Structure formats: structure tokens, C-alpha cells
Amino acid sequence: DPAGSGRAAIEPALQASAGHPLIGPALERVSARRLDHLGVMFAELGFAPEEAARRAMIAFTAYLGMVQMARAVPSLLPVGAGLRDYIDDLFAVLTAHSGQGVNRSATGSGTIDLVEPNRDCHRGQHMSQSP
């Protein structure tokens, strides 16, 4: 829960203190372990090692971006159904194998259109909905 309290609230402070001689190396070790774990998960989904590592990086940086936005500009983050749609879309993009279509319908099912991204997703709106 990037917008919530707890561990997610600590992440921005740790990232901001990455230059500290004690925090920096620990943060690097923890981040490397997170990336390794995500990479294993993507490999278990059938991705080649390099592709699994690339998708792990995308997933991890998406998480860090959400955490940073929750701290800096929380009003721009999706909430409720919009947050569920964002997570579903991110998962669909990250787990789509080559040749799979990714295009989300207005009902929230299907896949995501990678060619025409949803530019209104931060407010939980879809391109097919009126602002």
C-alpha cells in the first residue's frame, strides 16, 4: 500500500538517505534481494533470465515511483477501483508474453492497449469514460 503507513512510509526516507555510509549499503543489498526475488518470479512465469531481470526492474521501479508519488503528490494517485485497475494493468503488462495483446475494455476486463496508453489513469478514469 504505497499511500498507507508502515513499511511503505519508510521507503522514501531510506531512498533519500542512500548516501549515508550505513544506509546506502543496506539499501543496495535489500534492493538487490528484491530484484532477485522478482526476477525469480518472472522466470517462473516462463521468461528467459534477461527478460525476467528486465521485468523485475520495471516492477520494482513502478513500486518505488508509487511510493514517491504517495509522499509527494498523493492526490494524483488512483484510489479504489482506479487503483485496482492500475495494479491489474501493470500486472497484465509485466506478465504478457511476446505476441499477447494487452488492451483493457471499459468493463475492466481484457488487456491493456500498449500503443495508445491511458493518459487519464491517475484519476481512475479510462479513455472510454468522460472526464
C-alpha positions in Angstrom: 0.0 0.0 0.0 2.2 2.9 -1.2 -0.2 5.5 0.1 -0.6 3.8 3.5 1.6 3.8 6.6 4.1 1.2 7.8 6.9 -0.1 5.6 5.9 1.9 2.6 6.2 5.2 4.6 9.8 4.3 5.4 10.9 3.7 1.8 11.2 7.3 0.8 13.3 8.2 3.8 15.6 5.3 3.1 15.9 6.2 -0.5 16.6 9.8 0.4 19.4 8.7 2.8 21.1 6.3 0.3 24.3 8.4 0.5 24.6 7.6 4.2 27.5 5.1 4.9 25.3 2.7 6.8 22.0 3.1 5.0 23.4 3.1 1.4 25.0 -0.4 1.5 22.0 -1.9 3.4 19.6 -0.3 0.9 21.6 -1.7 -2.0 21.6 -5.2 -0.5 17.8 -5.1 0.2 17.1 -3.7 -3.3 19.2 -6.4 -4.9 17.4 -9.1 -3.0 14.0 -7.6 -4.0 15.1 -7.5 -7.7 16.5 -11.1 -7.4 13.2 -12.3 -5.9 11.1 -10.6 -8.6 13.4 -12.0 -11.3 12.8 -15.5 -9.9 9.1 -14.9 -10.0 9.2 -13.7 -13.6 11.4 -16.7 -14.6 8.9 -19.0 -13.0 6.3 -17.4 -15.3 8.4 -18.6 -18.2 10.6 -15.6 -19.1 14.2 -16.0 -20.1 16.7 -14.8 -17.4 17.5 -11.5 -19.1 13.8 -10.7 -19.7 12.9 -11.8 -16.2 15.5 -9.4 -14.8 14.3 -6.6 -17.0 10.7 -7.1 -15.9 11.8 -7.3 -12.3 13.4 -3.8 -12.7 10.2 -2.4 -14.2 8.1 -3.8 -11.4 10.4 -2.5 -8.7 10.8 0.9 -10.2 7.0 1.1 -10.6 6.7 0.4 -6.9 9.2 3.0 -6.0 7.5 5.5 -8.2 4.2 4.9 -6.5 5.8 5.2 -3.1 7.4 8.5 -4.1 4.2 9.8 -5.6 2.3 8.8 -2.4 4.6 11.0 -0.5 4.9 13.9 -2.9 1.6 14.2 -4.8 -0.8 11.7 -3.3 -3.8 13.4 -5.0 -2.6 12.2 -8.4 -2.6 8.5 -7.4 -5.5 6.3 -8.3 -7.8 5.2 -5.5 -10.4 2.5 -5.0 -11.4 0.9 -8.3 -8.8 3.1 -10.1 -6.0 1.6 -8.0 -7.2 -1.9 -8.6 -7.3 -1.2 -12.4 -3.8 0.3 -12.3 -2.5 -2.8 -10.5 -4.3 -5.1 -12.9 -2.9 -3.2 -15.9 0.6 -3.2 -14.5 0.4 -6.9 -13.8 -1.0 -7.6 -17.3 1.8 -5.6 -19.0 4.5 -7.2 -16.9 3.3 -10.7 -17.4 2.3 -10.5 -21.1 4.5 -12.7 -23.3 5.5 -11.7 -26.7 2.6 -11.7 -29.1 -0.1 -11.4 -26.4 -2.4 -8.5 -26.8 -2.8 -6.1 -24.0 -6.0 -4.0 -24.3 -8.3 -3.1 -21.3 -12.0 -2.8 -22.1 -14.3 -0.2 -20.4 -15.6 -3.0 -18.1 -12.1 -3.6 -16.7 -11.6 -7.0 -18.4 -9.3 -7.9 -21.2 -5.9 -6.5 -21.9 -4.2 -3.1 -22.0 -3.5 -1.2 -25.2 0.2 -0.6 -25.2 0.1 1.5 -28.3 -2.4 4.1 -27.0 -1.7 4.4 -23.3 -4.5 5.5 -20.9 -3.4 9.1 -20.1 -6.2 9.6 -17.5 -5.5 6.5 -15.3 -4.2 8.7 -12.4 -7.7 9.7 -11.6 -9.2 6.3 -12.1 -10.7 7.3 -15.5 -10.4 5.3 -18.7 -10.1 6.7 -22.2 -13.6 5.4 -22.9 -15.0 7.4 -19.9 -15.8 11.1 -19.9 -13.7 13.2 -17.5 
